[in-house]
């Protein structure tokens, strides 16, 4: 049975020979390939022509599950496992096998998945998953329909229901740079914050062969502002009341002096505890959207 590992995870496990000395407490696994859904920004989308071994700009080489478990048995440098699922036909069987193997190791497991209903969410938690990531990615109904497909309201309802039933155990992913305003994304982060949903922020990253291969990455300034807003809301959701915007939804002020905030912390990769996703959105040597060190 084959699964994929992020190239960094494979290197840390000694399965791929390249020097990777960046601290990475979470191991990243990928199950399934070529999704039944067709998110226009995703390398794994149904109609994508991107290399099948990619997710965002990361390469995910494939390995036999038994070889991966053997490598982890020899040397495990991780404190969390994260499984990214691609909703392709038959993915559930492989996912089940991987969860069974990993749950025997006693470390927390995050599962990023597009569940159909609460029954599916409950089933994963009953198998020992610690946190579930239900990615929204696109934060407005119109853009969701255009780039992701499906019903935004139904998706959000499931995310919020899961957060209500499994308090403090739900994460979502949000992509900045798909045409939303700063207010759109910050409002959404606030809605998540008051429901105790962790938000993993991603910068849109064009991938060759996807429907949005020609869309540029968001301006770093915009991304930094959203990161600061997320950071402040995480500290205290009441900061939301002080945020000021112009008519187009551009953030004008945080309502407080931000010169003393801990920038390293604000710009750090967000999401589940210990998630760093190094180089997921950035090329080595270029602007780093999410600090991972
Ligand atoms: S935030 Fe990180 S660890 Fe959590 S589901 Fe997303 S990628 Fe995985």
py3Dmol code that shows the C-alpha trace and the ligand (Angstrom):
import py3Dmol

protein = """\
ATOM      1  CA  UNK A   1       0.000   0.000   0.000  1.00  0.00           C
ATOM      2  CA  UNK A   2       1.491   3.326  -1.109  1.00  0.00           C
ATOM      3  CA  UNK A   3       1.349   6.659   0.666  1.00  0.00           C
ATOM      4  CA  UNK A   4       3.167   9.920   0.042  1.00  0.00           C
ATOM      5  CA  UNK A   5       5.375  11.947   2.392  1.00  0.00           C
ATOM      6  CA  UNK A   6       6.367  15.579   2.051  1.00  0.00           C
ATOM      7  CA  UNK A   7       9.940  15.716   0.785  1.00  0.00           C
ATOM      8  CA  UNK A   8      11.058  17.217   4.126  1.00  0.00           C
ATOM      9  CA  UNK A   9       9.383  14.389   6.079  1.00  0.00           C
ATOM     10  CA  UNK A  10      11.041  11.789   3.852  1.00  0.00           C
ATOM     11  CA  UNK A  11      14.425  13.463   4.405  1.00  0.00           C
ATOM     12  CA  UNK A  12      13.959  13.535   8.189  1.00  0.00           C
ATOM     13  CA  UNK A  13      13.177   9.811   8.097  1.00  0.00           C
ATOM     14  CA  UNK A  14      16.238   9.090   5.999  1.00  0.00           C
ATOM     15  CA  UNK A  15      14.134   7.912   3.049  1.00  0.00           C
ATOM     16  CA  UNK A  16      15.350  10.680   0.786  1.00  0.00           C
ATOM     17  CA  UNK A  17      18.909  11.761   0.640  1.00  0.00           C
ATOM     18  CA  UNK A  18      19.147  15.498   0.943  1.00  0.00           C
ATOM     19  CA  UNK A  19      20.233  17.769   3.734  1.00  0.00           C
ATOM     20  CA  UNK A  20      17.215  19.105   5.580  1.00  0.00           C
ATOM     21  CA  UNK A  21      18.189  20.499   8.946  1.00  0.00           C
ATOM     22  CA  UNK A  22      15.207  22.798   9.428  1.00  0.00           C
ATOM     23  CA  UNK A  23      13.346  21.977  12.653  1.00  0.00           C
ATOM     24  CA  UNK A  24      10.062  20.302  11.695  1.00  0.00           C
ATOM     25  CA  UNK A  25       8.130  18.811  14.640  1.00  0.00           C
ATOM     26  CA  UNK A  26       5.274  17.563  12.453  1.00  0.00           C
ATOM     27  CA  UNK A  27       5.519  14.779   9.867  1.00  0.00           C
ATOM     28  CA  UNK A  28       3.329  15.254   6.789  1.00  0.00           C
ATOM     29  CA  UNK A  29       1.672  12.328   5.006  1.00  0.00           C
ATOM     30  CA  UNK A  30      -0.556  12.438   1.945  1.00  0.00           C
ATOM     31  CA  UNK A  31      -3.206   9.880   1.074  1.00  0.00           C
ATOM     32  CA  UNK A  32      -4.978   9.709  -2.303  1.00  0.00           C
ATOM     33  CA  UNK A  33      -4.210  11.433  -5.586  1.00  0.00           C
ATOM     34  CA  UNK A  34      -6.238  13.298  -8.219  1.00  0.00           C
ATOM     35  CA  UNK A  35      -9.237  14.508  -6.317  1.00  0.00           C
ATOM     36  CA  UNK A  36     -12.874  14.107  -7.332  1.00  0.00           C
ATOM     37  CA  UNK A  37     -13.234  17.830  -6.571  1.00  0.00           C
ATOM     38  CA  UNK A  38     -11.794  20.532  -8.789  1.00  0.00           C
ATOM     39  CA  UNK A  39     -10.384  23.404  -6.684  1.00  0.00           C
ATOM     40  CA  UNK A  40      -8.686  25.621  -9.256  1.00  0.00           C
ATOM     41  CA  UNK A  41      -5.670  26.423  -7.077  1.00  0.00           C
ATOM     42  CA  UNK A  42      -4.855  22.813  -6.203  1.00  0.00           C
ATOM     43  CA  UNK A  43      -2.270  20.612  -7.892  1.00  0.00           C
ATOM     44  CA  UNK A  44      -4.362  17.533  -7.015  1.00  0.00           C
ATOM     45  CA  UNK A  45      -7.619  18.877  -8.531  1.00  0.00           C
ATOM     46  CA  UNK A  46      -9.575  16.706 -10.968  1.00  0.00           C
ATOM     47  CA  UNK A  47      -8.644  18.749 -14.062  1.00  0.00           C
ATOM     48  CA  UNK A  48      -5.191  19.841 -12.914  1.00  0.00           C
ATOM     49  CA  UNK A  49      -2.267  19.092 -15.244  1.00  0.00           C
ATOM     50  CA  UNK A  50       0.243  19.616 -12.433  1.00  0.00           C
ATOM     51  CA  UNK A  51       2.703  16.903 -11.501  1.00  0.00           C
ATOM     52  CA  UNK A  52       0.750  14.270  -9.533  1.00  0.00           C
ATOM     53  CA  UNK A  53       3.406  14.209  -6.808  1.00  0.00           C
ATOM     54  CA  UNK A  54       2.757  17.832  -5.820  1.00  0.00           C
ATOM     55  CA  UNK A  55       0.597  19.571  -3.264  1.00  0.00           C
ATOM     56  CA  UNK A  56       1.096  23.336  -3.353  1.00  0.00           C
ATOM     57  CA  UNK A  57       4.753  23.770  -4.338  1.00  0.00           C
ATOM     58  CA  UNK A  58       5.934  20.793  -2.305  1.00  0.00           C
ATOM     59  CA  UNK A  59       6.945  17.458  -3.824  1.00  0.00           C
ATOM     60  CA  UNK A  60       5.506  14.384  -2.090  1.00  0.00           C
ATOM     61  CA  UNK A  61       7.384  11.211  -3.099  1.00  0.00           C
ATOM     62  CA  UNK A  62       5.508   7.910  -2.735  1.00  0.00           C
ATOM     63  CA  UNK A  63       6.589   5.015  -0.461  1.00  0.00           C
ATOM     64  CA  UNK A  64       5.270   1.675   0.689  1.00  0.00           C
ATOM     65  CA  UNK A  65       3.495   2.183   4.012  1.00  0.00           C
ATOM     66  CA  UNK A  66       5.504  -0.687   5.535  1.00  0.00           C
ATOM     67  CA  UNK A  67       8.803   1.032   4.592  1.00  0.00           C
ATOM     68  CA  UNK A  68       7.634   4.289   6.157  1.00  0.00           C
ATOM     69  CA  UNK A  69       6.617   2.566   9.392  1.00  0.00           C
ATOM     70  CA  UNK A  70       9.938   0.767   9.501  1.00  0.00           C
ATOM     71  CA  UNK A  71      11.792   4.092   9.087  1.00  0.00           C
ATOM     72  CA  UNK A  72       9.723   5.677  11.883  1.00  0.00           C
ATOM     73  CA  UNK A  73      10.467   2.657  14.065  1.00  0.00           C
ATOM     74  CA  UNK A  74      14.222   3.193  13.554  1.00  0.00           C
ATOM     75  CA  UNK A  75      14.193   6.917  14.259  1.00  0.00           C
ATOM     76  CA  UNK A  76      11.218   9.175  14.946  1.00  0.00           C
ATOM     77  CA  UNK A  77      12.116  12.877  15.187  1.00  0.00           C
ATOM     78  CA  UNK A  78       8.464  14.036  15.222  1.00  0.00           C
ATOM     79  CA  UNK A  79       5.963  14.989  17.904  1.00  0.00           C
ATOM     80  CA  UNK A  80       2.847  15.140  15.670  1.00  0.00           C
ATOM     81  CA  UNK A  81       1.651  13.425  12.513  1.00  0.00           C
ATOM     82  CA  UNK A  82      -0.454  15.263   9.948  1.00  0.00           C
ATOM     83  CA  UNK A  83      -2.341  13.385   7.251  1.00  0.00           C
ATOM     84  CA  UNK A  84      -3.430  15.368   4.204  1.00  0.00           C
ATOM     85  CA  UNK A  85      -6.170  13.569   2.329  1.00  0.00           C
ATOM     86  CA  UNK A  86      -6.973  14.024  -1.329  1.00  0.00           C
ATOM     87  CA  UNK A  87     -10.585  12.974  -1.940  1.00  0.00           C
ATOM     88  CA  UNK A  88      -9.843  10.459  -4.673  1.00  0.00           C
ATOM     89  CA  UNK A  89     -11.769   7.217  -5.196  1.00  0.00           C
ATOM     90  CA  UNK A  90     -10.685   4.609  -2.641  1.00  0.00           C
ATOM     91  CA  UNK A  91      -8.723   6.969  -0.371  1.00  0.00           C
ATOM     92  CA  UNK A  92     -10.597   5.839   2.737  1.00  0.00           C
ATOM     93  CA  UNK A  93      -9.099   2.355   2.723  1.00  0.00           C
ATOM     94  CA  UNK A  94      -5.530   3.700   2.650  1.00  0.00           C
ATOM     95  CA  UNK A  95      -6.405   6.362   5.217  1.00  0.00           C
ATOM     96  CA  UNK A  96      -7.773   3.741   7.596  1.00  0.00           C
ATOM     97  CA  UNK A  97      -4.616   1.652   7.304  1.00  0.00           C
ATOM     98  CA  UNK A  98      -2.395   4.681   7.920  1.00  0.00           C
ATOM     99  CA  UNK A  99      -4.419   5.826  10.943  1.00  0.00           C
ATOM    100  CA  UNK A 100      -4.204   2.324  12.421  1.00  0.00           C
ATOM    101  CA  UNK A 101      -0.434   2.215  12.007  1.00  0.00           C
ATOM    102  CA  UNK A 102       0.209   5.744  13.310  1.00  0.00           C
ATOM    103  CA  UNK A 103      -2.179   5.595  16.253  1.00  0.00           C
ATOM    104  CA  UNK A 104      -0.111   2.752  17.694  1.00  0.00           C
ATOM    105  CA  UNK A 105       2.790   5.190  18.154  1.00  0.00           C
ATOM    106  CA  UNK A 106       1.058   7.325  20.772  1.00  0.00           C
ATOM    107  CA  UNK A 107       1.591  10.733  19.141  1.00  0.00           C
ATOM    108  CA  UNK A 108      -1.197  13.201  18.317  1.00  0.00           C
ATOM    109  CA  UNK A 109      -2.528  12.940  14.774  1.00  0.00           C
ATOM    110  CA  UNK A 110      -4.042  15.797  12.764  1.00  0.00           C
ATOM    111  CA  UNK A 111      -6.187  14.849   9.812  1.00  0.00           C
ATOM    112  CA  UNK A 112      -6.914  17.345   7.046  1.00  0.00           C
ATOM    113  CA  UNK A 113      -9.930  16.071   5.171  1.00  0.00           C
ATOM    114  CA  UNK A 114     -13.081  17.141   3.276  1.00  0.00           C
ATOM    115  CA  UNK A 115     -15.724  15.203   5.242  1.00  0.00           C
ATOM    116  CA  UNK A 116     -19.189  14.759   3.798  1.00  0.00           C
ATOM    117  CA  UNK A 117     -21.064  14.993   7.089  1.00  0.00           C
ATOM    118  CA  UNK A 118     -20.805  14.862  10.884  1.00  0.00           C
ATOM    119  CA  UNK A 119     -20.985  11.073  10.812  1.00  0.00           C
ATOM    120  CA  UNK A 120     -17.656  11.037   8.988  1.00  0.00           C
ATOM    121  CA  UNK A 121     -16.159  13.599  11.409  1.00  0.00           C
ATOM    122  CA  UNK A 122     -17.252  11.509  14.412  1.00  0.00           C
ATOM    123  CA  UNK A 123     -15.850   8.383  12.843  1.00  0.00           C
ATOM    124  CA  UNK A 124     -12.348   9.904  12.518  1.00  0.00           C
ATOM    125  CA  UNK A 125     -12.352  11.146  16.092  1.00  0.00           C
ATOM    126  CA  UNK A 126     -13.505   7.725  17.309  1.00  0.00           C
ATOM    127  CA  UNK A 127     -10.441   6.218  15.626  1.00  0.00           C
ATOM    128  CA  UNK A 128      -8.112   8.324  17.751  1.00  0.00           C
ATOM    129  CA  UNK A 129      -7.505  11.379  15.568  1.00  0.00           C
ATOM    130  CA  UNK A 130      -6.650  14.304  17.859  1.00  0.00           C
ATOM    131  CA  UNK A 131      -7.512  17.234  15.577  1.00  0.00           C
ATOM    132  CA  UNK A 132      -9.418  17.471  12.322  1.00  0.00           C
ATOM    133  CA  UNK A 133      -8.684  20.131   9.737  1.00  0.00           C
ATOM    134  CA  UNK A 134     -11.658  21.027   7.577  1.00  0.00           C
ATOM    135  CA  UNK A 135     -10.215  23.417   5.038  1.00  0.00           C
ATOM    136  CA  UNK A 136     -12.384  26.276   3.859  1.00  0.00           C
ATOM    137  CA  UNK A 137      -9.561  27.791   1.801  1.00  0.00           C
ATOM    138  CA  UNK A 138     -11.784  30.397   0.102  1.00  0.00           C
ATOM    139  CA  UNK A 139     -13.572  32.718   2.510  1.00  0.00           C
ATOM    140  CA  UNK A 140     -16.433  34.285   0.531  1.00  0.00           C
ATOM    141  CA  UNK A 141     -19.449  32.474  -0.994  1.00  0.00           C
ATOM    142  CA  UNK A 142     -18.855  33.852  -4.523  1.00  0.00           C
ATOM    143  CA  UNK A 143     -15.155  33.091  -4.646  1.00  0.00           C
ATOM    144  CA  UNK A 144     -15.784  29.691  -3.061  1.00  0.00           C
ATOM    145  CA  UNK A 145     -18.219  28.832  -5.842  1.00  0.00           C
ATOM    146  CA  UNK A 146     -15.857  30.143  -8.512  1.00  0.00           C
ATOM    147  CA  UNK A 147     -12.623  28.524  -7.318  1.00  0.00           C
ATOM    148  CA  UNK A 148     -13.630  25.619  -5.151  1.00  0.00           C
ATOM    149  CA  UNK A 149     -17.099  24.585  -6.290  1.00  0.00           C
ATOM    150  CA  UNK A 150     -19.903  23.393  -4.064  1.00  0.00           C
ATOM    151  CA  UNK A 151     -21.938  25.154  -1.461  1.00  0.00           C
ATOM    152  CA  UNK A 152     -20.088  27.550   0.855  1.00  0.00           C
ATOM    153  CA  UNK A 153     -22.889  27.692   3.440  1.00  0.00           C
ATOM    154  CA  UNK A 154     -23.093  23.901   3.787  1.00  0.00           C
ATOM    155  CA  UNK A 155     -19.344  23.674   4.151  1.00  0.00           C
ATOM    156  CA  UNK A 156     -19.224  26.355   6.851  1.00  0.00           C
ATOM    157  CA  UNK A 157     -22.153  24.777   8.651  1.00  0.00           C
ATOM    158  CA  UNK A 158     -20.268  21.502   8.870  1.00  0.00           C
ATOM    159  CA  UNK A 159     -17.096  23.262  10.075  1.00  0.00           C
ATOM    160  CA  UNK A 160     -18.998  25.131  12.803  1.00  0.00           C
ATOM    161  CA  UNK A 161     -20.983  22.047  13.842  1.00  0.00           C
ATOM    162  CA  UNK A 162     -17.771  20.052  14.167  1.00  0.00           C
ATOM    163  CA  UNK A 163     -16.273  22.860  16.289  1.00  0.00           C
ATOM    164  CA  UNK A 164     -19.318  22.871  18.532  1.00  0.00           C
ATOM    165  CA  UNK A 165     -19.286  19.127  19.103  1.00  0.00           C
ATOM    166  CA  UNK A 166     -15.501  18.692  19.311  1.00  0.00           C
ATOM    167  CA  UNK A 167     -14.496  21.800  21.203  1.00  0.00           C
ATOM    168  CA  UNK A 168     -10.948  23.014  20.619  1.00  0.00           C
ATOM    169  CA  UNK A 169     -10.153  20.123  18.267  1.00  0.00           C
ATOM    170  CA  UNK A 170     -10.931  21.661  14.885  1.00  0.00           C
ATOM    171  CA  UNK A 171      -8.589  23.500  12.521  1.00  0.00           C
ATOM    172  CA  UNK A 172      -9.341  25.123   9.196  1.00  0.00           C
ATOM    173  CA  UNK A 173      -7.132  26.307   6.361  1.00  0.00           C
ATOM    174  CA  UNK A 174      -7.541  29.734   4.770  1.00  0.00           C
ATOM    175  CA  UNK A 175      -5.808  30.894   1.586  1.00  0.00           C
ATOM    176  CA  UNK A 176      -5.015  34.594   1.310  1.00  0.00           C
ATOM    177  CA  UNK A 177      -4.816  36.098  -2.186  1.00  0.00           C
ATOM    178  CA  UNK A 178      -7.770  34.702  -4.110  1.00  0.00           C
ATOM    179  CA  UNK A 179      -9.493  38.052  -4.611  1.00  0.00           C
ATOM    180  CA  UNK A 180     -11.049  38.462  -1.165  1.00  0.00           C
ATOM    181  CA  UNK A 181     -10.647  41.693   0.782  1.00  0.00           C
ATOM    182  CA  UNK A 182      -8.707  41.936   4.013  1.00  0.00           C
ATOM    183  CA  UNK A 183     -12.011  42.458   5.786  1.00  0.00           C
ATOM    184  CA  UNK A 184     -13.420  39.247   4.259  1.00  0.00           C
ATOM    185  CA  UNK A 185     -10.567  37.142   5.539  1.00  0.00           C
ATOM    186  CA  UNK A 186     -10.291  38.833   8.944  1.00  0.00           C
ATOM    187  CA  UNK A 187     -14.061  38.526   9.505  1.00  0.00           C
ATOM    188  CA  UNK A 188     -13.801  34.840   8.741  1.00  0.00           C
ATOM    189  CA  UNK A 189     -10.851  34.401  11.113  1.00  0.00           C
ATOM    190  CA  UNK A 190     -12.892  36.133  13.811  1.00  0.00           C
ATOM    191  CA  UNK A 191     -15.842  33.804  13.227  1.00  0.00           C
ATOM    192  CA  UNK A 192     -13.453  30.887  13.676  1.00  0.00           C
ATOM    193  CA  UNK A 193     -11.783  32.400  16.726  1.00  0.00           C
ATOM    194  CA  UNK A 194     -15.029  32.794  18.667  1.00  0.00           C
ATOM    195  CA  UNK A 195     -15.724  29.116  17.967  1.00  0.00           C
ATOM    196  CA  UNK A 196     -12.262  28.054  19.079  1.00  0.00           C
ATOM    197  CA  UNK A 197     -11.260  26.926  15.574  1.00  0.00           C
ATOM    198  CA  UNK A 198      -7.546  27.243  14.811  1.00  0.00           C
ATOM    199  CA  UNK A 199      -6.812  28.959  11.506  1.00  0.00           C
ATOM    200  CA  UNK A 200      -3.891  27.772   9.406  1.00  0.00           C
ATOM    201  CA  UNK A 201      -3.061  30.692   7.111  1.00  0.00           C
ATOM    202  CA  UNK A 202      -1.705  29.995   3.658  1.00  0.00           C
ATOM    203  CA  UNK A 203      -0.553  32.404   1.009  1.00  0.00           C
ATOM    204  CA  UNK A 204      -1.992  31.594  -2.414  1.00  0.00           C
ATOM    205  CA  UNK A 205       0.815  29.939  -4.394  1.00  0.00           C
ATOM    206  CA  UNK A 206       0.446  29.514  -8.157  1.00  0.00           C
ATOM    207  CA  UNK A 207       1.287  25.963  -9.250  1.00  0.00           C
ATOM    208  CA  UNK A 208       2.051  25.209 -12.906  1.00  0.00           C
ATOM    209  CA  UNK A 209      -0.683  23.136 -14.515  1.00  0.00           C
ATOM    210  CA  UNK A 210      -3.482  24.329 -12.220  1.00  0.00           C
ATOM    211  CA  UNK A 211      -6.396  26.565 -13.220  1.00  0.00           C
ATOM    212  CA  UNK A 212      -4.871  29.498 -11.344  1.00  0.00           C
ATOM    213  CA  UNK A 213      -1.285  29.048 -12.492  1.00  0.00           C
ATOM    214  CA  UNK A 214      -1.135  32.671 -13.696  1.00  0.00           C
ATOM    215  CA  UNK A 215      -2.534  34.351 -10.597  1.00  0.00           C
ATOM    216  CA  UNK A 216       0.268  36.051  -8.620  1.00  0.00           C
ATOM    217  CA  UNK A 217       0.957  35.476  -4.928  1.00  0.00           C
ATOM    218  CA  UNK A 218      -0.581  38.107  -2.668  1.00  0.00           C
ATOM    219  CA  UNK A 219       1.335  41.208  -1.811  1.00  0.00           C
ATOM    220  CA  UNK A 220       3.447  40.418   1.277  1.00  0.00           C
ATOM    221  CA  UNK A 221       2.162  43.526   3.062  1.00  0.00           C
ATOM    222  CA  UNK A 222      -1.426  42.326   2.818  1.00  0.00           C
ATOM    223  CA  UNK A 223      -0.372  38.904   4.048  1.00  0.00           C
ATOM    224  CA  UNK A 224       1.492  40.401   7.021  1.00  0.00           C
ATOM    225  CA  UNK A 225      -1.563  42.443   7.989  1.00  0.00           C
ATOM    226  CA  UNK A 226      -3.764  39.364   7.952  1.00  0.00           C
ATOM    227  CA  UNK A 227      -1.154  37.500  10.017  1.00  0.00           C
ATOM    228  CA  UNK A 228      -1.105  40.304  12.589  1.00  0.00           C
ATOM    229  CA  UNK A 229      -4.920  40.348  12.729  1.00  0.00           C
ATOM    230  CA  UNK A 230      -4.978  36.571  13.251  1.00  0.00           C
ATOM    231  CA  UNK A 231      -2.352  36.864  15.963  1.00  0.00           C
ATOM    232  CA  UNK A 232      -4.241  39.619  17.795  1.00  0.00           C
ATOM    233  CA  UNK A 233      -7.566  37.779  17.561  1.00  0.00           C
ATOM    234  CA  UNK A 234      -5.933  34.648  18.915  1.00  0.00           C
ATOM    235  CA  UNK A 235      -4.692  36.666  21.912  1.00  0.00           C
ATOM    236  CA  UNK A 236      -8.064  38.288  22.421  1.00  0.00           C
ATOM    237  CA  UNK A 237     -11.077  38.294  20.063  1.00  0.00           C
ATOM    238  CA  UNK A 238     -12.086  41.712  21.399  1.00  0.00           C
ATOM    239  CA  UNK A 239      -9.367  43.312  19.264  1.00  0.00           C
ATOM    240  CA  UNK A 240     -11.813  42.744  16.403  1.00  0.00           C
ATOM    241  CA  UNK A 241     -13.912  45.675  17.583  1.00  0.00           C
ATOM    242  CA  UNK A 242     -11.007  48.101  17.009  1.00  0.00           C
ATOM    243  CA  UNK A 243     -10.137  47.077  13.425  1.00  0.00           C
ATOM    244  CA  UNK A 244     -10.868  49.817  10.886  1.00  0.00           C
ATOM    245  CA  UNK A 245     -11.339  49.377   7.128  1.00  0.00           C
ATOM    246  CA  UNK A 246     -11.933  51.573   4.112  1.00  0.00           C
ATOM    247  CA  UNK A 247     -14.963  51.121   1.880  1.00  0.00           C
ATOM    248  CA  UNK A 248     -13.229  48.466  -0.176  1.00  0.00           C
ATOM    249  CA  UNK A 249     -12.464  46.330   2.867  1.00  0.00           C
ATOM    250  CA  UNK A 250      -8.812  47.326   3.081  1.00  0.00           C
ATOM    251  CA  UNK A 251      -7.513  47.362   6.635  1.00  0.00           C
ATOM    252  CA  UNK A 252      -6.604  50.882   7.775  1.00  0.00           C
ATOM    253  CA  UNK A 253      -5.842  50.333  11.440  1.00  0.00           C
ATOM    254  CA  UNK A 254      -5.696  47.633  14.102  1.00  0.00           C
ATOM    255  CA  UNK A 255      -7.009  50.146  16.600  1.00  0.00           C
ATOM    256  CA  UNK A 256      -3.925  49.712  18.802  1.00  0.00           C
ATOM    257  CA  UNK A 257      -0.222  50.455  18.589  1.00  0.00           C
ATOM    258  CA  UNK A 258       1.267  47.288  17.073  1.00  0.00           C
ATOM    259  CA  UNK A 259       4.930  48.304  17.291  1.00  0.00           C
ATOM    260  CA  UNK A 260       5.424  46.261  20.439  1.00  0.00           C
ATOM    261  CA  UNK A 261       3.863  42.986  19.249  1.00  0.00           C
ATOM    262  CA  UNK A 262       6.022  39.905  18.896  1.00  0.00           C
ATOM    263  CA  UNK A 263       6.506  39.868  15.128  1.00  0.00           C
ATOM    264  CA  UNK A 264       8.240  36.474  15.056  1.00  0.00           C
ATOM    265  CA  UNK A 265       5.250  34.940  16.762  1.00  0.00           C
ATOM    266  CA  UNK A 266       2.726  36.804  14.608  1.00  0.00           C
ATOM    267  CA  UNK A 267       4.378  35.706  11.352  1.00  0.00           C
ATOM    268  CA  UNK A 268       4.957  32.111  12.405  1.00  0.00           C
ATOM    269  CA  UNK A 269       3.099  29.298  10.594  1.00  0.00           C
ATOM    270  CA  UNK A 270      -0.324  28.932  12.198  1.00  0.00           C
ATOM    271  CA  UNK A 271      -2.647  25.967  12.614  1.00  0.00           C
ATOM    272  CA  UNK A 272      -2.318  22.845  14.770  1.00  0.00           C
ATOM    273  CA  UNK A 273       0.340  22.917  17.529  1.00  0.00           C
ATOM    274  CA  UNK A 274       3.806  22.344  16.100  1.00  0.00           C
ATOM    275  CA  UNK A 275       2.784  22.714  12.448  1.00  0.00           C
ATOM    276  CA  UNK A 276       5.494  24.492  10.452  1.00  0.00           C
ATOM    277  CA  UNK A 277       4.931  23.422   6.792  1.00  0.00           C
ATOM    278  CA  UNK A 278       8.384  24.687   5.705  1.00  0.00           C
ATOM    279  CA  UNK A 279       8.502  26.043   2.129  1.00  0.00           C
ATOM    280  CA  UNK A 280       4.864  25.188   1.505  1.00  0.00           C
ATOM    281  CA  UNK A 281       4.221  28.703   0.189  1.00  0.00           C
ATOM    282  CA  UNK A 282       7.713  29.976  -0.417  1.00  0.00           C
ATOM    283  CA  UNK A 283      10.826  29.246  -2.410  1.00  0.00           C
ATOM    284  CA  UNK A 284      14.078  28.881  -0.483  1.00  0.00           C
ATOM    285  CA  UNK A 285      15.878  32.233  -0.558  1.00  0.00           C
ATOM    286  CA  UNK A 286      12.706  34.204  -1.419  1.00  0.00           C
ATOM    287  CA  UNK A 287      10.194  36.046   0.765  1.00  0.00           C
ATOM    288  CA  UNK A 288       9.039  33.806   3.606  1.00  0.00           C
ATOM    289  CA  UNK A 289       5.274  34.091   4.099  1.00  0.00           C
ATOM    290  CA  UNK A 290       5.074  31.777   7.124  1.00  0.00           C
ATOM    291  CA  UNK A 291       8.080  31.756   9.456  1.00  0.00           C
ATOM    292  CA  UNK A 292       8.955  28.199  10.351  1.00  0.00           C
ATOM    293  CA  UNK A 293      12.022  28.704  12.539  1.00  0.00           C
TER     294      UNK A 293
END
"""
ligand_1 = """\
8
LIG
S -2.619 23.113 10.347
Fe -0.820 21.865 9.817
S -0.915 20.014 11.128
Fe -2.958 21.012 11.158
S -4.112 19.967 9.536
Fe -3.204 21.835 8.623
S -1.246 21.147 7.734
Fe -1.925 19.551 9.185
"""
view = py3Dmol.view(width=600, height=400)
view.addModel(protein, "pdb")
view.setStyle({"model": 0}, {"cartoon": {"style": "trace"}})
view.addModel(ligand_1, "xyz")
view.setStyle({"model": 1}, {"stick": {}})
view.zoomTo()
view.show()
